[in-house]
């Protein structure tokens, strides 16, 4: 039997990683995982609680472990957390263990897609969400590009269309 390949989605919050990832997994008959959901499943608590109790540093350590474990599997689609690429170890494991797709999304779309979401700890501050998203983009975009095998823009297209574009680019 041919070796199963992995597809890892990276990008900022609000890029559609989970929604697009589910479409890809369904169409290619692969198992779908979301690293944030897996952290919540393992801890028995939501991400906001982990952030409150352990801070971002504690959350990132959990995220590294979860991504390390999940990327050892075969035949999965993984939606990673927006900040997971901060870790060089995570970037190395993603690159070595699958095809990495960067879902590039304009700040305006991120603001629109995250404005009512109270489950994003980095946006629950006094700082304006747009300012937070712009600062995060400046820090993380070079890392998304570094780790990505290819980049797909998600701005004006449905998740299903973006998923199909990704599948067309894959050598499966």
C-alpha angles and dihedrals in degrees: 000000000000117000113263115237130216129228118205121192119207131177143104126308110281094031092115097247095149097043094045091043092055091052091050093047092049094049096045094039092239129140116261125218133178112202093214092052090048091052089051091048093050096044096038088227137089124260093254090058092050089050091048094049103035104019125227092300092058091046092051091052090053090046092053091053094047094048091046090053096044095047090057088067123087129231099021139133111216127194105202127205115265093247098042091099090067087082114079088204091057092047091051093049093047091050094046099044107043151343112301120211120191111211102209114204131176118243091244091060092046091052092049094046096046103036096100097033111108093179095081109091095191089061095048095087139099089259115097111260092235090054091049092048092048092050092048091048091053091051099040109031094080088052093049089052092045094055099037124103086197141354127232123188115225102187110113103009133090119253090249092055091048090048090052091049090053093047090051090055094049121097096220 
